[in-house]
Amino acid sequence: MARLESKIAIVTGGASGLGEGMAQRFAEEDAKVIITDIDETRGNAVAEKLGAQFKKHDVASEAEWENIIAATTSEHGRLDVLVNNAGIFTSCPVDETDLEEFQKVINVNVVGVFLGCKHGLRAMKANPGGPSGSIINLSSVTGLRGQIGGAAYTSSKGAVRLLTKTVAVENAPNGIRCNSIHPGVIETPILDPLFAAAPDEAAMRAGIESTLPIGYMGDPARDIGNMAVYLASDESIYVTGAEMVVDGGMTVGLPT
């Protein structure tokens, strides 16, 4: 039996990167997957490839969250898994960060996750047979520590970490779980501009990997997707409010 058979799962930001990797693994484990993203072209292509559904979605809009959840429960009758993955990244020192940029990151990375939890919980509480479900919030290793240039991004990911714990403790009696995943350096399109701007891409890649005890960058499906499958499945039924760090030892210390 597939680990997510018949589960209804929404994955935000599922058109690329971590979201695509998690959606892929969910589909492989027989979940019915709804991918949401602002990128319609890429989102439709990924959905077609995976046999999933796609819906355009701005996670910072409460009205769009209400529409996504209503459409899902109307069509499928329930919501079992919600992955709040959609997010944006910026890098700028605190004293050089524009307020507009800071607020934009918070609006997507924090408000978007809050709205997902709010409306996802309402749907899960109304599931046939009683409240049940798993909410998975994507934080980061930067949600556990500071980072140079991370004024907006680290603030947002730290907020996601503690919002997750609040959702978990409030809803544990309902049988609804909430956990956060904290990826390290995962090979996704978010790194493409960094590599493209480097004088020597191979040298930059080697430099990054030299800081990882495990010696290489993570894979979206194998590493983050597998963790998400575990948290979405009934295998993790006694796990809630946890910080699942998937970083190749990055936060443990530098390799010797």
Secondary structure, 3 states (H helix, E strand, C coil): CCCCCCCEEEEECCCCHHHHHHHHHHHHCCCEEEEEECCHHHHHHHHHHHCCEEEECCCCCHHHHHHHHHHHHHHHCCCCEEEECCCCCCCECHHHCCHHHHHHHHHHHHHHHHHHHHHHHHHHHCCCCCCCEEEEEECCHHHCCCCCCEHHHHHHHHHHHHHHHHHHHHHHHHCEEEEEEEECCECCHHHHHHHHHCCCHHHHHHHHHCCCCCCCCECHHHHHHHHHHHHHCHHHCCCCCCEEEECCCCCCCCCC
